[in-house]
Amino acid sequence: MREDEFLHELKKININISDEQINMLRIYKNYLQSQNELYNLTALISDEDIYLKHFYDSIVVAKYYNFNDIKSITDIGTGAGFPGVIIKIFFPNLKVYLVDSNGKKIKFLNELIKLLNLNEIVIINSRIEDLNIKTDVVIARAVGSISYLAELSYNVYQKDLILMRGRKEEISQNLLNSLNLKIIKQEEYLLPISKDIRNIMVFNKKTHNVKYPRKYILIKKQSL
């Protein structure tokens, strides 16, 4: 996907982008390409792959979820900043926490945020189970199993959990019942050009069950 194709596809899903945001994405792309070998960030490094499988595949979530209705998100397993940095660029009023356990990727993100001059964005080098933050939403893209993420980050998301996956996955009723979660959105779609299958799931936490999350060792031993 070229830049012009990326912009055309955004129009098709009613996502607006300013000249400033276009320039920020160019800076992001160039920096990702220049630093990729040093930080071992991604195997998808061509212009076409970056615009399609990193940028578009991150912001398409805004077609299915209104980020103007919330104030803060936590991106778990953010890697090179996907989708958290992209969401921040498009929704600058959000406070965004980027979480990853890989120190090299954290170093890259710190430099990237300075380069893009982004405010209200916090980078955390941590495992999920050690997080001590609370945000409206937790979002994760192609990280871990549904049950693992939903429970391990249970204390972090106060409102919604957004999971961006490949193919559709079965969701345990026991998981929904135990964590008082309700599926409010589940959409399968194809990426433009490549036609790769993607799936977005949004879970709403109706009330907080104080029995969860369980200790990490129990979550790993037996999923809900």
N, C-alpha and C positions, 0 to 999 in steps of 0.2 A: 504494500500500500504506500503510494507516494503521499507527500504532504497535501497536495491538492485533492487527492482521493479521500484522505482522512477528513479534510474540511467538508467535502461533499457529503460524506457519510454522517457527519455530525448534524448537518442540516436536515437530513432525512429522519433523524430521531429527535429533532427539535432541541438540540443542545447548542447554545450560543457560545461563541468564542470571540474574544477581542484580539486586536493586533498585538497588544502587550502579552496576552496569554500565548498566542502563536509564537512569539519571539522567545518566551520562557521555555516552551517545548523544544524549540530549536537548540537553545543553550543546553537543555537537559540531554537531548539526543547526542549532541557533539561531545559533551562531557562523559556520558556513558560510554561512548565509543572509544574515547581517548584513555579512559581509566579502566576499561573492562579487563584487560589482561593483568593489570596490577592487582585488582581486587577480586578477580574471578567472579564476576557478577552474573553473567548470562551467556548462554550459547546462541541466543538470538540477537544479533548485533548489526545486521544490515539496516539501512534506512527503512526499507519496506517492512521488515519484521518489527522494528521498534514502533513504527506508527500503527501497525495493525495489532501485534500480539502483546505490546506493552501499553501504548497510549490508548488506543481505541478499546482494547479489552479491559482496561481499567475504568475508563469514564463511561462506558456503556451502562454501567450500574445506575447512573443518574436517570436513565430512561425508566427504570423500575422503582426508584426510591427517591423521595424528595428530600435532599440534603438541606434545603432551606428551612425545614421544620425542626432541625436539631442544632445543637451548639457545639458538640464535640464528638470525635470518633477516635477509636484506637485501631490501628492497622497492625494485626499480629502476623509475624513472619513476613515483614515488609520487603526483605531482600534489598533490591536496588531502589525501593520506593514505590512499588506497585501493589495496590492501587493508591496508597495514602498520599503520596506527593502529587499525583495527578488530580485527585479529588481536591486537595488543598489549592492547587492552581486554579481550578474551575470554581471553587467555593471558598474564596479567601477569608470569609468571616468565620469559618470553622476553626476551632482549636483542634489540632491533630497531633496524636501521639503515634510515633513510629516505633515498633518494637521488633527487635531481632536479637538472636543469641550469638550471631556471627560478628565478631569484633571487626573484621576487615570491612564488612558491609556497613557497619555503624560508622567507621571512619569515612567511608565514601559518602554516606548520607550527610554527615556533618559538613563536609566540604561542599556538597551539592546545595545544601540549604543556604550556606553563605553566598554561593555563587548566584542563586536565584533570589536572594534577599527576601526570604520568606519569614514572616513573623508568626507568633502563636503556633509554633510547631516544635514538638519536644521529641527528641530521639533517645530511646531507652535500650541499653544493652542488657537484655534479661530474658530468662525463660518465662513462659506464660504463667506457670504456677507461682512465680515469685513476684508478680506484679502487685502493686499496691496503689492503683489508680482507679478512678470511676469515671466513665464517660457515657453519653447517651447511647452510643452504638459501638459495637465491635465489628470489624470487617476483616475477613481473611480470604485470600485468593489462592486456591490450590494448595492449602496447607492442612495436613493431618486429616483425621476422620471427623465426621459430623459430630458424633457423640463425644469424642475427645475434646474438640474445640468448644462445643457448647457448654460442657461442664467445667473444663479447666479455666475458662474465662468468665465463668458465671458471675463472679463478684465484680467484674469490670463493667460489663454492659448493664446499664440501668433500664434501658428501653428495648432496643432491638439488636439482633444478631444477624449480620448479612454474610452469607457464604457464597463465594463465586467458585464454581466447580467446572469440571468437564461434563461428562454424561450424568444423567439423572441418577440419584442414589436413593435407596430406600431409607426411610426415617422411622426409627423405632417409636412406637406409641408409648413405650415405657419411658423413653427419654423425654418426650413431650409432657407426659403426666408428672414425672418426677421433678422436672425443672419448671413446671407451670408455663410451658411455652406453647404458643399457637403459631402455626404457619400462616402468614398473612400474604405471602407472595411466593410463587414458584413458577419460574418461566424458563423454558428452553428456547434457544435461538441459535442461529448459525452466524459465525463471524463472516463479514463480507470477504469476498475474493477467495479465501482459503476454504470457506464453508466448514470450518471446524465447529463441532458441537460445544455449546456452553450452557451452563445452567446456573441460575441465580435463585437463591432461597433467602427469604426474610422471615425471621422468627421474632415474635413479640413476646416479651416476658410479662405475663399478666400480673403475677405477684412473685415475690422472692421467697423461695423455700429455704429456710435457715439450715436445713439438713445438708445442703449442698453449697459449694462443691465438697466432695469427699477428699481425703488425703490423696496426694498424687499417686502413691503406690497402689491404692485401691482402684483409682481410675484406670491405671495402666493394666491392672490385673483383670478387671471385669468392667466392660463398658455398659452403659445403660441401654 
